[in-house]
Amino acid sequence: MKCDLRKTRLMWPVVVLLCFCFPTEGECGFSAGVANVDISPPTLPAIQNGGFLERSQDKVLDRLSARCFVLKSDETTVAIVVVDSCMIPRDICDRAKVLASKQTGIPIDRMLISSTHTHSAPSVMNLCLGTRSDPNYERFLPPKLAEGIARAYASLEPARIGFVTVDAPHHTHCRRWLRHPDQYAADPFGETTVRAIMHPGYQNPEFIGPSGPVDTGLSLLSIQSADGKRPLGLLANYSMHYFGTGGGFSADYYGKFSALMEQKIAGKDPTPFVAAMSQGTSGDLQWMDYSKPRRTNYSIDQYAGELADLAFDAYQKIDYTTGDPKLTMAESRFTLDRRLPTPARLAWADDLNTKRGPRRPTSKQEVYAEQATWIAAHPQEEIVLQTIGIGDLAITAIPNEVYGITGLKLKAQSPFKVTFNMSLANGAAGYIPPPEQHYLGGYTTWPARTAGLATTAEPQIVETLLGLLETLSGQKRKPLTTDFYNEEQRTAIEKAKADENNRVNRGVMK
């Protein structure tokens, strides 16, 4: 392959800034670089998000990281960043991309920034339910992400890649369960609409089973030096929400898994090697299996260790490319509507907000009253969708907390040999249940900045991503031949739909 020397000369001022030299003409082809940047909060205490109500932490239990990968071919350069954060809104991601682009020349639409979704990180998203953004950390984070991309870019070297996907069904389960057909619960708005809830409790007789299927695929993208003698990076992907910790800021199981994989693969090799676990499609998934008794003394370290053992076993069986893989990327930005509050809902919210005054919300009702007012003032959201092709592997990037069934649909229809999906990427546009799941109600459907898009958003996002995958591959999507719901789940959805229609016809919904 020939290197475009004109492009090389044009990039020279950036090269000097980074103390990095481009490959010579004979070395052009596929290359990769990695970096790990510490993003632990420098100022304490800091606001933490991940819960309904605002809280602060004054300890760092383990270091937070931005793990960065830059991939380059003759025509395309792509940056992928996995950040130990609960969620990063689009404007913060875009701010980091602009800074990184100035330092490296990588176009901003060739950068993917995703959150792991640890619930023990400083907040950079305002009104993430009842939590504000921490202003100090919001200023701190974008330059650090740009630094990580620049460092990975500066370490580019000829490389090869391999990938594998294995089934890991014992470490993620549906956490959203169905109540019995005639047993609805109340929502924060005073209505009895909730047929499905998160975390029902272990073997709770009030619930009949999960509300949807589980994406159990564990995917690994391995990057090595071109001669195969040195590992450079590992990007893992799994659909499991998080494993909660308390008492301070933490990278959650994602950080522990990454450290274990670095130790297993690179050992004491001083050559930089970066492993990362990215968030899959786990909006309704978590590690607990509520169909079985509660596991006693089961720790985050045990969980991370078990998953790392599975991953390392799969890693050792990876076949690597013998030539330069085709590297492509596509992005689509468009606007989606939010579900706006009715006049009655706004009147309810205004009353609660007035009574609360300047203090932060202290109940779910107050949280959703504040959210209703915010949604009325922000009726739309810009969505950033991306797809990356690396040979026969595809990665989709979605700025939402996506249900397991959505990930399964994308994987089943993708024209690529292997596909995995990175959620909470390039923004934080909230939970995105499929339209039918809205009828079941529950936390992930209650209108908020973290769950407020129109009920038709999920199919629009899936259709756009599949179109981008078709563009990258030059092939049509596979037909969807599977109904991922079982008979019990489908029956529950149809009954809940009929019940909601009856409530609407009676005029009882606000």
C-alpha positions in Angstrom: 0.0 0.0 0.0 1.2 3.5 -0.8 1.3 6.2 1.8 -0.1 9.7 0.8 2.9 11.8 1.4 1.0 15.0 0.8 -1.2 14.1 3.8 1.9 13.4 5.8 3.4 16.8 5.1 0.1 18.6 5.9 0.0 16.9 9.3 3.6 17.8 10.2 2.9 20.8 12.5 0.7 18.5 14.6 3.4 15.8 14.5 5.9 18.3 16.0 3.5 19.3 18.7 3.1 15.7 19.8 6.8 14.7 19.4 5.6 11.9 17.0 6.8 10.8 13.6 4.6 9.3 11.0 5.6 5.9 9.6 7.8 5.9 6.5 6.2 5.0 3.2 7.1 1.4 3.6 5.4 1.2 6.9 2.0 2.5 5.9 -0.9 0.2 6.5 -2.9 -0.7 9.6 -1.6 0.8 12.8 -2.8 1.3 16.4 -1.9 3.2 19.5 -3.2 3.0 23.1 -3.2 5.1 26.2 -4.6 5.1 29.7 -5.2 8.5 31.4 -6.1 8.9 35.1 -9.4 10.9 35.4 -9.9 10.5 39.1 -11.4 13.7 40.6 -8.7 16.1 41.6 -11.0 18.1 43.8 -12.9 16.5 46.7 -15.7 16.3 47.7 -17.4 16.0 44.3 -21.0 15.3 43.3 -21.7 11.7 42.4 -24.5 10.6 40.1 -26.2 7.2 39.5 -29.0 7.4 42.1 -32.3 9.1 42.3 -31.1 11.8 44.8 -28.0 13.9 44.8 -25.0 13.0 47.0 -21.3 13.7 47.3 -18.2 11.6 48.0 -14.9 12.6 49.5 -12.9 9.4 48.8 -11.4 7.7 45.8 -11.7 4.0 46.4 -9.8 3.1 43.2 -8.5 5.2 40.3 -10.8 6.1 37.4 -9.5 5.9 33.8 -10.1 7.0 30.3 -8.8 4.1 28.2 -8.0 5.2 24.6 -7.5 3.3 21.4 -6.5 4.9 18.0 -6.7 2.8 14.9 -5.3 4.1 11.6 -5.3 2.9 8.0 -4.1 4.7 4.9 -7.5 6.4 4.5 -9.1 6.5 8.0 -8.1 7.3 11.6 -10.5 6.3 14.4 -10.4 7.1 18.1 -12.3 5.0 20.7 -12.4 6.1 24.3 -13.9 4.1 27.2 -14.5 6.4 30.2 -15.1 5.4 33.8 -18.2 7.5 34.1 -21.9 6.9 34.7 -22.8 9.0 31.7 -21.4 11.9 29.7 -23.8 14.3 27.9 -23.2 15.1 24.2 -21.9 18.6 24.8 -19.1 17.3 27.1 -18.2 14.6 24.6 -18.2 17.2 21.8 -16.0 19.5 23.8 -13.4 16.8 24.3 -13.5 15.8 20.6 -12.8 19.4 19.5 -9.8 19.6 21.8 -8.5 16.2 20.6 -9.0 17.1 16.9 -6.9 20.2 17.3 -4.1 18.1 18.8 -4.2 15.2 16.4 -6.1 16.2 13.2 -8.6 13.3 13.7 -12.0 14.6 12.6 -14.5 14.8 15.4 -16.9 12.4 13.5 -14.2 9.8 13.7 -14.1 9.8 17.5 -16.2 7.6 19.8 -16.4 8.4 23.5 -18.4 6.0 25.7 -19.1 5.7 29.4 -18.7 2.4 31.2 -21.7 3.3 33.4 -20.1 3.0 36.8 -22.5 4.5 39.3 -19.6 5.6 41.4 -18.1 8.4 39.4 -18.3 12.2 39.6 -21.3 13.7 37.8 -20.8 15.6 34.5 -24.5 15.5 33.6 -26.9 18.1 35.0 -30.3 16.8 36.2 -29.3 13.2 35.9 -32.5 12.5 37.8 -32.0 14.4 41.1 -28.3 15.1 40.6 -26.6 18.1 39.2 -23.3 18.2 37.4 -20.2 18.8 39.4 -18.7 22.1 38.0 -15.1 21.3 38.9 -15.2 17.9 37.3 -17.1 19.1 34.3 -14.2 21.5 33.5 -11.6 18.8 34.3 -12.8 15.9 32.2 -12.8 17.1 28.5 -9.1 18.1 28.4 -8.2 14.8 30.0 -10.1 12.8 27.4 -8.4 14.9 24.7 -5.0 14.1 26.3 -5.7 10.4 26.2 -6.6 10.5 22.5 -3.5 12.5 21.7 -1.3 10.1 23.7 -2.8 7.1 21.9 -2.3 8.8 18.6 1.3 9.6 19.4 2.0 5.9 20.1 0.8 4.6 16.7 2.7 1.6 15.4 2.0 -1.1 12.8 -0.5 -3.6 14.2 -2.8 -6.5 13.6 -6.2 -7.3 15.1 -8.3 -10.3 16.0 -11.7 -10.7 17.6 -14.0 -13.2 19.2 -17.4 -13.5 20.8 -18.4 -16.1 23.3 -21.5 -16.7 25.3 -21.4 -15.7 28.9 -25.0 -16.4 30.2 -24.2 -16.7 33.9 -23.1 -13.2 34.5 -26.0 -11.1 33.2 -29.7 -11.4 33.6 -32.9 -9.5 33.0 -33.5 -7.3 36.0 -36.9 -6.0 34.9 -39.6 -8.4 35.9 -43.3 -8.7 35.3 -46.0 -8.5 38.0 -48.9 -10.9 37.8 -51.5 -9.8 35.2 -53.8 -7.8 37.4 -51.2 -6.5 39.9 -50.2 -3.0 38.9 -48.1 -0.7 41.1 -48.2 3.1 41.4 -45.8 5.4 39.6 -44.5 8.7 40.9 -47.3 10.6 39.2 -50.0 9.0 41.3 -51.2 6.6 38.6 -51.4 2.8 38.7 -49.4 2.0 35.6 -46.5 -0.2 36.6 -46.6 -3.8 35.4 -42.8 -4.3 35.2 -40.2 -3.1 37.7 -36.5 -3.2 38.1 -35.1 -5.5 40.9 -38.1 -7.4 42.1 -36.2 -9.3 44.8 -35.0 -12.9 44.7 -37.8 -15.5 44.0 -40.5 -13.0 44.8 -43.9 -14.7 44.4 -45.5 -11.3 43.3 -43.6 -11.6 40.0 -43.9 -14.1 37.2 -40.7 -13.7 35.3 -38.4 -11.4 33.2 -40.0 -8.9 30.8 -37.5 -9.5 28.0 -34.5 -11.4 26.7 -30.8 -11.1 27.6 -27.9 -10.3 25.4 -25.2 -12.7 26.8 -22.4 -12.2 24.3 -19.0 -11.3 25.6 -17.0 -9.7 22.7 -13.2 -9.1 22.5 -11.2 -7.0 20.1 -7.5 -7.7 20.5 -4.8 -5.5 19.1 -1.2 -6.7 18.8 2.0 -5.4 17.3 2.3 -6.3 13.6 4.6 -9.2 14.3 2.3 -10.6 17.0 5.0 -10.5 19.6 3.5 -7.8 21.8 0.0 -7.1 23.0 -1.1 -3.5 22.6 -4.7 -3.3 23.6 -8.0 -5.2 24.3 -11.5 -3.7 23.9 -14.1 -5.9 25.6 -17.8 -5.5 25.5 -20.5 -7.0 27.7 -24.1 -6.2 28.5 -24.2 -5.9 32.3 -25.4 -2.7 33.9 -22.9 -2.3 36.8 -21.9 -3.9 40.1 -22.6 -1.4 42.9 -20.0 -0.1 45.3 -20.3 2.4 48.1 -18.3 4.8 50.2 -16.4 6.6 47.4 -15.6 7.0 43.8 -14.8 3.7 41.9 -14.4 2.4 38.4 -16.7 -0.5 39.4 -16.2 -3.9 38.0 -15.1 -2.4 34.6 -11.8 -1.2 36.2 -11.2 -4.5 38.0 -11.9 -6.5 34.9 -9.5 -4.3 32.9 -6.7 -4.6 35.4 -7.1 -8.4 35.6 -6.9 -8.7 31.8 -3.8 -6.4 31.6 -2.2 -8.7 34.2 -3.2 -11.9 32.5 -2.2 -10.8 29.0 0.8 -8.5 29.5 2.1 -9.6 32.9 5.1 -7.6 34.0 5.9 -6.5 30.4 6.9 -2.8 30.6 5.4 -2.1 27.2 2.2 -0.2 27.5 -0.9 -2.4 27.2 -4.4 -1.1 27.8 -7.5 -3.2 28.4 -11.0 -1.8 28.6 -14.5 -3.1 29.3 -17.2 -1.2 27.4 -20.9 -1.0 28.2 -23.2 -3.2 26.0 -26.9 -3.1 25.8 -27.9 -3.5 29.4 -30.7 -1.1 30.1 -32.8 -3.9 31.5 -29.9 -6.2 32.5 -27.8 -6.7 35.6 -25.7 -9.5 37.3 -28.4 -10.7 39.7 -30.5 -13.8 38.8 -33.8 -13.1 40.5 -35.1 -16.6 39.6 -32.7 -18.1 42.1 -31.9 -17.6 45.8 -29.6 -14.7 46.6 -25.9 -15.5 46.5 -24.3 -14.8 49.9 -20.9 -13.2 50.2 -20.7 -12.7 46.4 -18.3 -9.8 45.8 -17.4 -7.5 42.9 -13.9 -9.0 42.9 -15.4 -12.5 42.5 -17.6 -11.3 39.7 -14.8 -9.4 37.8 -12.5 -12.4 38.3 -15.0 -14.9 36.9 -15.7 -12.8 33.8 -11.9 -12.1 33.3 -11.3 -15.9 33.4 -13.9 -16.4 30.7 -12.5 -13.6 28.6 -8.9 -14.8 28.9 -9.8 -18.3 27.8 -11.5 -16.8 24.7 -8.6 -14.4 24.1 -6.2 -17.3 23.8 -8.2 -18.7 20.9 -8.3 -15.5 18.8 -7.1 -15.7 15.2 -5.5 -12.6 13.9 -5.6 -10.9 10.5 -2.8 -11.7 8.1 -3.3 -8.5 6.1 -4.4 -5.0 6.8 -8.1 -4.9 7.8 -10.4 -2.5 6.1 -11.1 0.4 8.5 -14.3 2.5 8.0 -16.5 4.7 10.1 -19.8 6.5 9.6 -21.8 8.9 11.8 -25.4 10.2 11.7 -26.7 13.2 13.8 -30.4 13.9 13.9 -33.0 15.2 16.3 -35.6 13.2 18.2 -38.6 14.4 20.1 -39.1 13.9 23.8 -42.4 12.9 25.4 -43.8 16.2 26.6 -45.8 16.5 29.8 -49.5 17.2 29.5 -51.0 20.4 31.0 -52.2 18.4 34.0 -48.7 16.9 34.5 -47.1 20.3 34.3 -49.6 21.7 36.9 -48.7 18.8 39.2 -45.0 19.5 38.7 -45.3 23.3 39.2 -47.1 22.7 42.5 -44.4 20.4 43.8 -41.5 22.6 42.5 -43.0 25.6 44.2 -43.4 23.8 47.5 -39.8 22.5 47.3 -38.3 25.9 46.6 -34.5 26.1 46.1 -33.5 22.9 47.9 -32.6 19.8 45.9 -35.3 17.0 45.5 -35.6 14.5 48.4 -38.2 12.2 46.9 -39.0 10.5 43.6 -42.1 12.7 43.2 -39.9 15.9 43.5 -37.3 14.4 41.1 -39.9 13.8 38.4 -41.6 17.1 39.0 -38.3 18.9 38.3 -37.8 16.6 35.3 -41.2 17.5 33.9 -40.4 21.2 33.9 -37.0 20.5 32.3 -38.5 18.3 29.5 -41.1 21.0 28.7 -38.2 23.5 28.2 -36.1 21.0 26.2 -38.6 19.2 23.9 -35.9 17.6 21.6 -32.6 15.9 21.8 -29.8 15.6 19.2 -28.7 12.0 18.8 -25.3 10.9 17.6 -25.1 7.4 16.1 -21.9 5.8 14.8 -20.7 2.6 13.3 -17.2 1.4 12.9 -16.0 -1.4 10.6 -12.7 -3.2 11.3 -12.4 -6.0 8.8 -15.3 -8.4 9.5 -16.0 -6.8 12.9 -18.6 -4.0 13.4 -19.1 -1.7 16.4 -22.2 0.4 16.8 -22.3 3.4 19.2 -25.5 4.5 20.8 -26.1 7.4 23.2 -28.7 5.6 25.2 -29.2 2.9 27.8 -30.4 0.3 25.4 -32.4 -2.8 26.3 -31.0 -6.3 25.7 -33.5 -7.0 22.9 -32.3 -4.0 20.9 -28.7 -5.3 21.0 -29.9 -8.7 19.9 -31.8 -7.2 17.0 -28.7 -5.3 15.8 -26.5 -8.3 16.1 -29.0 -10.5 14.3 -29.4 -8.2 11.4 -25.9 -6.7 11.0 -24.3 -7.6 7.6 -20.9 -8.0 9.4 -19.6 -11.3 10.6 -19.4 -10.1 14.2 -21.0 -7.0 15.7 -21.1 -5.6 19.2 -22.9 -2.5 20.5 -21.5 0.3 22.8 -24.1 2.1 24.8 -23.9 5.6 26.4 -21.6 6.6 23.6 -21.2 10.2 22.4 -24.0 11.4 24.7 -26.4 10.3 27.4 -29.9 10.5 25.8 -31.5 8.2 28.4 -33.2 4.8 28.5 -34.6 3.7 25.2 -37.2 0.9 25.6 -38.7 -0.6 22.5 -42.2 0.8 21.9 -43.9 -2.3 23.3 -42.0 -2.1 26.6 -43.5 1.4 27.3 -46.8 -0.3 27.9 -45.3 -2.2 30.9 -44.4 1.1 32.6 -41.7 1.3 35.3 -38.7 3.4 36.0 -37.1 3.2 32.6 -40.2 4.6 30.9 -41.0 7.5 33.3 -40.3 10.7 31.4 -37.0 12.3 32.5 -33.8 13.5 30.9 -32.6 10.0 31.5 -35.7 8.3 29.9 -37.6 10.9 27.9 -37.4 10.2 24.2 -40.5 9.5 22.2 -41.8 5.9 22.2 -40.8 5.5 18.6 -37.1 6.4 19.2 -35.8 2.9 19.5 -36.9 1.6 16.0 -35.7 4.9 14.5 -32.2 4.4 16.1 -32.1 0.7 15.1 -33.0 1.5 11.5 -30.4 4.3 11.3 -27.7 2.0 12.7 -28.5 -0.8 10.3 -28.4 1.6 7.4 -25.0 2.8 8.5 -23.8 -0.8 8.7 -25.1 -1.5 5.2 -23.1 1.6 4.0 -19.9 0.4 5.6 -20.2 -3.2 4.4 -21.7 -2.7 1.0 -24.1 -5.5 1.9 -27.8 -5.6 2.9 -28.8 -6.4 6.4 -29.8 -9.9 7.4 -33.6 -10.5 7.8 -34.9 -10.6 11.3 -36.4 -14.0 11.7 -36.5 -14.3 15.5 -39.2 -13.0 17.9 -37.0 -12.6 21.0 -40.0 -12.5 23.4 -41.4 -15.7 24.8 -45.1 -16.4 24.9 -45.5 -15.2 28.5 -43.7 -11.9 27.8 -45.7 -11.3 24.6 -49.0 -11.9 26.4 -48.1 -9.5 29.2 -47.2 -6.8 26.7 -50.5 -7.2 24.9 -52.5 -7.1 28.1 -50.7 -4.0 29.3 -51.3 -2.3 26.0 -55.0 -3.0 26.3 -55.1 -1.8 29.9 -53.4 1.5 29.0 -55.8 2.1 26.1 -58.7 1.6 28.5 -57.2 4.1 30.9 -56.7 6.6 28.2 -60.2 6.2 27.0 -61.5 6.7 30.5 -59.4 9.9 30.7 -57.7 8.8 33.9 -54.1 9.5 32.8 -52.5 12.9 33.4 
